[in-house]
């Protein structure tokens, strides 16, 4: 049975899977659908301002558990605040002890 060729993304024009924000939201759901409020966005921005490097945790300590950058001896600025223990596994959303700054690469590799 023939199938139609994949269509280009309506937002960025690339053939899926594409990396545009709208396509990511479609696959993962919006941040609000995943439980991240505006209060979380403000909190995460402040956390990254205090702990800007990949692998950095509350108190300024570094961990190589999820940070390939820190393991390799590179100091890379982080892009996101990661929950060390996922919320769906009982981790607290606003507990600083459950957060670490990660770069996008390390966050994706964490899975």
N, C-alpha and C positions, 0 to 999 in steps of 0.2 A: 504494500500500500504506500503510495508516494506521500511524502510530507512536504509542506511548504517550507521554503528557505526561511531562516530566522530574519525577523524584521529589525530594522535599525531602531535604536532607542529614540523616542520622541524628544527627549531632552538634549542629548549630546550628539546624536547622529551615528554613534558607533553601534556595531552589532553586539548584542549582549553575549557574554556578561560584560557590562561596561562599569566604569568606576564613578559615574556621576552620582551626586548626592541623592537625586530622586530615585534612581535605580536601587541604590542601597536601601533607602527607606522602604521601597516596595518589597525587597527581599526580606529585610529584618523587621520591618515595622518602624514607625516613627519613634523618636526618643520618648515622647509622651506615652505612646502605646506600650513601650517597654518599661514604663514606670519612672522615667527621668524627668522631673519637673524643672521649672525655672529656678527653684531653690537649689536643685542639684547642679545646674549649670553655673550658678554663682559660687557654690561651694567648691566645685571642681576647679574653677578659675583661680580662686584664692589658694587652694591646695597646691596647684601648679606654680603659683607665684612664690610660695614658701619653699617648695621642693621641686625645682625645675628640671632635674636631670633624670634620665631613664634609670630605673632601679632604685630611686630614692623613696624612702618610706617616712612615716610620721616620726618626728624627732630628728630628721636629717640623716638617718642611717641609710646605708646602701645594702641591697641584697641582690645576689646574682641568681636567685632562685628562678625568676622569670625574665631577667634582663640579660640578654645575650651581649648587649653593649657593655654593661659593667663587667661581665665575665671576660670579655675581650680587652678590658682596660681602656675602653673609649668612654669619654664623657659626652653624651649626646643629650640635647634638650628633648624633654618628653612632650608628647602631643595630647595625652589623655590620662585620666585618673582611672586606674584599674582597681576593681574589687578583688583582693587576694582570695578571699572565699566568696564565691558568687552569691548574689542575693537569693537565687533560686535554691541554693544549697544551705540557706540559713544565715548567710552573711548580712551584716547590718549595712544599710545604704549610707548612713551618715557617721559611721564610726571611723575616726581617723586611723585607728590601729588596723583597720581592714583595707586600707588604701595604699597604693603605690603609684608613682608616676611612671609611665612607660611610653616609649616612642611607638609609632604605629606599627613598625615592623615587629617589635617584641610583643606587642599586644596581640597581633594577628597570629604570631607563632605560638603564643600561649594557648590559643584556641578557645 
